[in-house]
Amino acid sequence: MQRLSLGRTGLSVTPLGLGLAAIGRPAYINLGREGDLPSERGPEALRQRAHQLLDRAYQLGVRYFDVARSYGLAEDFLASWLRLREPLPEPVVCGSKWGYTYVGEWRMDAPVHELKDHSLATLQRQYQESRDLLGHHLQLYQVHSATVESGVLENSEVLAELVRMRSDGIAIGLTVSGPSQAEVIDTALAVSVDGVNPFSTVQATWNLLEPSAGAALGRAHAAGWGVLVKEALANGRLLASDAPGLAGLRELARDRGVGADALCLASVLAQPWADVVLSGAVTVGQVEGNAAAATIGLSQADLDGLDGVREPASQYWSRRRALSWS
């Protein structure tokens, strides 16, 4: 898989990355988990599964891995895999995030799975926790789900700390979510701390159902930022739904001899601003199917034919909020 530079960060990544949000804890909001994962989801069972996914992704050429402090034991799973496999034939880039804390106590039925806190104290504590686990492999650290309402983009103490961290050699980014993604991206592009913007990457949701952040991601890319895309399969909705609007997606996938998952990921990589699209696979077969995305070339006509799948952003995010943890 051909490597590329992630914006102006100097980090060498691959167009397909592997995210461990869905495998680092027993419950998550992706559809179909009952069939994809065994009923036994203790920490060691999921650690073994995570190592299998990481092994196969690395064999297929994936060199970017994405975790977060709130993804249960995802950072620990990735760190233990790195220790077992070092020295790797080719280096990898690991990105993590701060701002949420996992509080689900490894319960499927936890009333609350994660808590958000964008304070300076949380940044400092979680960065040290991430660094202790991932060491020099941690090369990108991101504000987890920045919003205008959280005030994190106006918190002078936090922003100054991010600038300081950047001066120490780690790339700083932010992730965004919700119907106001574009507004948050544009706000982040204008951030300045003594003339310095700490951010050099953005990770956003973009998929065939919810493409509303596309123009803002284009502006970020034009400003030299690296652009990463999450939830390209809409938490499984693009694969599980039998809605008539998705018939064209399935037909085009059959014509190309790939799964609908690979076609959805390829539709992200076809965007001129996209650098990395994340796979959220939880089975080796899903990793293999997702990897085909890097080999698919979609024409503008193909993309135009898929454009009718989209939903209004408010409707999309309302439906996402209604997804249950399973």
N, C-alpha and C positions, 0 to 999 in steps of 0.2 A: 504494500500500500504506500503510495507516494507521500512523502512528508512535505509539510508546508510550514511557513512562518505564521505564527498566530499574531496577526497585526504587527504592531511595533514592539511587542514584548521581547522578541528575540527567541521565543520558545519554539522548538521544532515539534510539531504535532502531526497527527494523521486526520484525514477528513472524517473518519469514524472514530468515536470515542466510546468507552464503556462506562456507564454510570451505575453505581451500586445502591441507589435509593431504594430499590425494590427488593434487595436481597440482604440488606444490613440489619433488618429488624423483622419480626414475624408478620406484621400487618402493614399493608399499604393500600392505596386506593386504585391500583391497576385492576382492570377486569380480568377474569379468568384465572386468578391465582389458585383457586381450589384445585384446578386441574394441572396447573404448572408446577406447584410445589407440594411436597408431601405433607401429611398432617403433622409429622414430627418436624417442628421448626425451632428446636432448641439452638443455642448459640453454636455448638460444635457442628451440628448438622448443616446450618447455614454457612458456617465457615468453610466446610468442605465443598459445599455447592459454589460458594464465591470463588474458591481456588480453582475449581474446574472451569468456571466461566472465564476467569482471568487467564488461565493457561491457554484455552482455545482462542480467546480474543488475541492474545499475543502471537500465537502461531499464525493467525490470519493477518497479522500485520498491524493490529491496533497498538498505538503508542501513547494514547491519552486516556487517563483514568480519572473519574470524577466521583468525589465523596463529599461528606459534610459532617459536622459535629452532631447534627440531629438525626443522622441516618443510623441510629442504633450503634452497632459495632462495625459499620462499614469501613471506617478508617483503620480499625484494628485488623479486620480481615485483609485489607489491602497491604498493611504493613507486614503482617505475618507472611503473606505471599511473597512480598519483595525480599524478606529475609531468607526465605527458603530457596528462592530462585537466583539470588545474587551470586556471582556477577551476571547480569543479563547480557546477552550478545549485543543488544542495542538498547540504549537508554530509553526510559519512558518519562513522561511528564505527568505529574499528579496535581490535580486541583482540588481544593477543599473550600469550605464555606463556614462562616460564623454568623451567629445571630439567632439561632434556634437551639434549644436544648431538648434532647429526647427524654421524656418523662413517662413513657409507656410501660416501664417495668417489665418488658418482654411479655406483655399480655395482649392477646388478640382483641380482647374486649375492653381495653383501657378507655376510660371516659375521655381522656386527653392524651394524645401521643407526643406532642411537642409544644413548647412554649417559646414565644418570640421575645427577644430582648436585644435591642441594638445599642446598648450602653457601652461606654468606654471600658468599664470593668469586664463586661462579657467579651468584648473583642480581645483584650489582653489575656484573659484566662483561657479562652478557647484557642487563640493562636498558639499559646504555649502547649496546650494539650495536643493540637494537631502536629506541631513541630516535634514534640516528644515522640509521637508515633511514627511519623513519616520522614523525619530528618531531612536530608538534602533533596529527597524526591519531591517534597512539597515546593512547587515553583509558582503556583498561582493560588492566591487567597482571595475569596470573594465575599462581599456582603450578601447574605442569604435573604433573598426576596425583599429587596429595598422597595419601599413605597414612599409616596409623598407624605402620607399620614404618619408614618413612623418617625419622621423628622431626622432620619439618619443622614440625609444629604444636606442638612443644615446644621448638624452637630459639629461645631468647630473642633472640639476635643477629639472626636472620632476621626474626622477628616485629617487633622494634623498627625494623628497616630498612623493613619494609613499612608500618608506622605512619608513619614519617617521609615515605615516598614519598606516602602518602595525603594527608598534610598539605600536600604540594606541589601537590596538585590532580589526581592521577591515581587513578581507581578501582582498588581491589585486589580480586581474586577468587581462586578456586581451582578447579581441575578435579579430578574424581575418576573412578576406574575400578576395576573388579574387583568381586567379590562382597561386599566390605565397604564399598561406597559410602555406605550409610546411616550406618554407624558413623563414618566420616570426616566426613560432613556435620555430624552432631551434635557431634562433637569440635570442629570448626571454629566452630560456633555459640557454643561456650563459651569460646573463646580470649579472653584478656584481657592487654593490656600496659598496666600503669598505668591500668586501667579502660577501655581502648580496645580494641575488636575491629577489626583492620585490614580485615576482609573485608566486602564488600557485594554480592558475586555468587558464584554457584556454577554450574559447568558439569558436567553429569553425563550418563552414558549412560542413556537410557530409551527403550524401544521395546516393541512388542507382544510380543516374545519375552522381554524382560528389564525388567519394570516394578518391580523390587523396591525401587528408591530413591524411589518416588513419595511415600510418607508423609514421609520425611525432607525431600524437596524442598518438600512442603507446609509443613513447619515452617520451612524457610528463607524461603519466601515470606511466611509470617505474621510473620517477624521483620524484614521489610522488605528482604530480599535480592532482587536480580534473579536469575532462573533461566533458564539457557541449556541446551539439550539437544543432545547430539551423538549420532551413530550411530543415528539414528532408523530407518535401513534395515538395522540390524544388519550393517554392512559388506557389504551386498548380499544377505545370506542371506534376507531377506524377499521378495526379488524373484526370486532364482535357484532357490529350492527348489520342488519339486513335491509337497511333503508334503501329505497330505490335510487337515491342520489349517489350511492356508492357502487352501483352496478358498473359504471364506467371505469372506476378504479380497479375493480376485480377483473374486468375484461382486458384492460391494458396490461395488468400484471400477467395474465395468462398469455397474452400475445408476446410478452418479453421473456416468458419462461421463468419468472421469478414469483415470489410471494408478494402479497399486497404489502407486507411489512417493509420489504426492500424498496418497493416503489414509493411508499410514503417517505422513507428516509432519503431516497434519491430526489424526491421533489424538493426537499430542503437543500441538498447539495447543488441543485440546479439554480438556486438563487445566487445572483452575482455577489451578494454580500456575505454569504455563508462560508465559514471556515471549517467548523466542526459540527457534526450532528451526533447526538448521544444515543446509543442503544441502551435500553433499560432491560435487557434480556435477563431472564432468570433460569433459562435452560440452555444447554449447549446447542441444541437445535435452533433456538432463537438467535443465538450469537451467529451461527453459520448463515442463517437466512438473512439476518440484518446486514452481514458483511457484503452480500451481493450488491448492496446499494452503491458501493464505491465503483462498481463496474458498469452501471447503467447510465447511459446518456439520454436525457429527456429533451425533446425539442420544445420550442415555444408552443407549437401546436398541441403537443402532449399536455403541457401545463395548462393551456387554455381549456382543453377538454375536461380537466379536473377542477376547474375554477368553480363550477356550480355546486361543489360539495360544501362550501363555506357556510357558516352560521353567523348571525349577528354576535358580536363579541359578548354582549351582555347575556345572551342566551347560552353561549358556550360556557362562560364562567359560572353561571347559575347551575348548569348541569354538572360541571366539575365539582362544585361545592357539595352537591348532593350525593356524590359517589361515596360509598361506604368503605371503611377499612376492613380488609379481609385477608 
